[in-house]
């Protein structure tokens, strides 16, 4: 019964506050609730700052914060919020970095920053930010980010005693350009596994063992890790095997690559499997080259 009376009293006081009666006699009401019912006070009064005026003279620890919250903005502050940031403004630089990071991580083209949809979205999200041109990101933001990232990785690698590498070569199916990867793996002083792609370099011309050896030596020298290389993991291609051997590096064939070759050879050795795969490819090819067949297939699939 007593608890119900207390809750009823609190409800009445809170109702008074909602109606504006607390503003007429604030000290008594605040003092009663704050000293006797701390939880209710915190829950209601401290979370509803908009119900107080800036002139409330209440012995309350949140009075100053309420006044700041309710203070009328000046003309200068309003105009400042409408003003575009300079390209070197700290907040602009922070957004430059975030956009450049998105371009790098998502493999976006530089022209992405000039797309109408992206610019419209940014104008709504941060009207004071003026997006620079693609040339600005290409010539200044991304190169600076690359230099900082490279310096951080170099610092981590320098503290490691031994480093293992994985390397591979592949050809872009569209442009027919060839590339070689160079990835480092190591354990840091806290026994955490670390890895970083040191290079994904364009590799034009013939893929001979001699040229591969030269490329590997150049890439390891750039990072000053030639004397730290413990082992290189590679595929079983004769050219890559010879290239690593000519570079005086120890290497082993990739287990997963070998397993893939074993499974592929085992499947291809079975005549029945080869026939099933051939039939499947023929069916897929038929639907890929006929929009009518695709429409009929989708109709039966949905029914």
C-alpha positions, 0 to 999 in steps of 0.5 A: 500500500505504501509503495503504491502511494509513493508511486502515485505521488511520483506520478502526480509530480511528474504530471505537474512537471509535464503541465509546467507546474515544476517551473513555478516551484522547481526546487521543492519538486526536484529535491523531493524526487531526487533525494527520495526516488533517485531511480525515477528522477534519473529516468524521467528528469535527466532524459527529458531535457526539452521540458525545461527552459534555459532560465530554470534556476534549479539546484541540479547537476544537469542545469548547465548541460540543459542550458547548453542544449536549449541555448539559441544559436547565433547568426554566426554559428548558423552561417558557419554550418552553411559554409562549405569546408575548405579542402584541407579542413580536418573534417574534409581530410577525414572524409577524403581518407574514408572515400579513398579507403572505400575505393581501395577496399571495394576496388572502385574506379576513381570516377566513382567520386564523380557519379551523380548518385554518390555526390547526391548522397554525400550532399545529404549526409554532409552538406558542408563537404565538397567532394574533390575530383577524381584526379585529386584522389588519384594524385594525392589521397591514394598515394599518401594512403599507400605510403602510410600503409607501406610504412606501417607494413615495413615497420611490422616486417622489420621486427620479424626474424623470419618470413615465409612467402606465397607467390602465384601468377595469373592472367586477366581473362578480359585484358589478357594482362599477366600479374605476379603476387608476392604475399608475406606471412610471419609471426610477430613478437606477440605470437600473432599470425600476420600477413600482407600482400607486398606486391601484385605486379604487372608481369608482361612478356614471357613467363620464363624461369629467368624472368620470374627469378629476377622479379622475385629478387627485385620484390624481396630487395624492395622490402629488405627481406631477402635474408629473412625468407624462410620458405616460398609456397608456390604451385607446381609449374616448371617455370615458377619452380625454376625461377624460385630455385634460381633466386636461391630460395627454398620452396614447397608446392602448395598442398591445396593446389596439389589436392585440386590437381589430384581430384581433377585428374581422378574425375577426368580419368572416369569416362562416366564422369567426363560424359556427365560433365560434357552433357551438363556443359552442353545444357548450360551452353544452350540456355546461355545462348537462347533467351527463349529457352531461358524464359521457358525454363524460368516459367517451368521453374516458377510453376 
